[in-house]
Amino acid sequence: MSTDNSQPAEIVASPIPRTFLEYLRSFGPGLIVVLTWLGAGDIVEMGVSGGNYGYSLMWVLVLAIVMRFLFVSLIAKYQLCNPHGEGVLDGLVRVHPLYAPALLTAAVVMGHFYGSYMTIGIGESLKGITGVGEVWMWAVAANSVALLLVFKPAYGRVEVVFKVLLALLAISFIGTAIWVGPDPAGIIQGLFRAEVPEQAGKYAAGLIAVGMIGAVGGSLMNLVYPYFIEAKGWRGPAYRRVQLYDFLLAMVVMIVLNLAVWTLGAEMLHPKGIEIETMSDLTKLLSDVLGPNGARLFYLGIFAAVFTSLVGHALGLACMGSHAWLRWGRREAVRASEFRSHRCYRLIVVWCLVSPLVWTAPQMPGFVELTLLVNAAQVALLPMIAGGLWWITANEKCIGAEYRNRWWENLVMGVLFCLAIYGAFASVKSVFEAAS
């Protein structure tokens, strides 16, 4: 993607892949969005679930992944196939003009709170790897690097960084999980037997389940995938096939990495009755079993996961917030080059990466507590997102007759909308109880 010193140029359309190798080389947006999703939320949710409840809540992961696949597939279909050549946010504004200020507010507010636990997680992981310094010092250094990376949008550079860190993630999480040894029978039973066990430890199973749906299935960050698709140069229905393959690969990566972290909690913490209250709970046990290098290996994985998530959140939310700002009160769609070069983009990037540093001060809530509460709270946004997506993908005037939802897609979206309403109610209740 070419840039000049003033603003990003119009994005050049990517060639449509024809061969297997061309498909492999073209993959990227799905991996970026998955590594954006796969951050502190997933590590904590999977580690706490496995440590406190063994494999018994794995069915929630299945539900969350199904929700995410359906949501994001519909989002991508609208982005690529609508006849107006507009983005998903523009489509949501067709439903109601208030979507623009609502999503701008969500980008600013959630950008700060997402960044809060990610910033702490990065600081703790780098301190754990090196054994020197303070959490706030490492957090300032890492957030400064992230700021340099995304202050001016440069998709190609971000994609390269993310692919390198994905390799580090795989070595860390999958390697330590294999070293510890999973229980295949326990995994299968946990995936297919739906039950909510009694509370074990500080965090109730209901809060963990709702938070997992927030971290994996119903995140506001589902709406940033179109911006990565656009930055890649995929425009129009001709890119629908490569987008689907790209996203399927990304979902496989997410499932494998999530299960690896869950396995560590289930095999190392649950049998010993050890509760997870801080990030160091997992790494201390890894140090006991695998030695100091085992703990450092896991900390490297945490850093890779949280840093990519921090960068992806800042990049995606800044695009969405800038897009929403320019679309507020405007009738026509906004071009990508316009909202990516606007000063609102840079202001939101700075906000997402600088304001969360306040949470590294002493006596602030810890990494695990912040992660669970923020991910549970964000489920309250699900009805607004699910309802709007259902409307624009089912309405012929929005997406066109050829690509509008079929009957079974509308049925599925209706069920998911009902689940979203229930999840929003449960999240408010769970967060209130936890805060109390």
Summary of the structure (lengths in Angstrom):
residues: 436
radius of gyration: 20.6
end to end distance: 48.9
largest distance: 60.8
contacts: 1629
relative contact order: 0.21
helix: 78%
strand: 0%
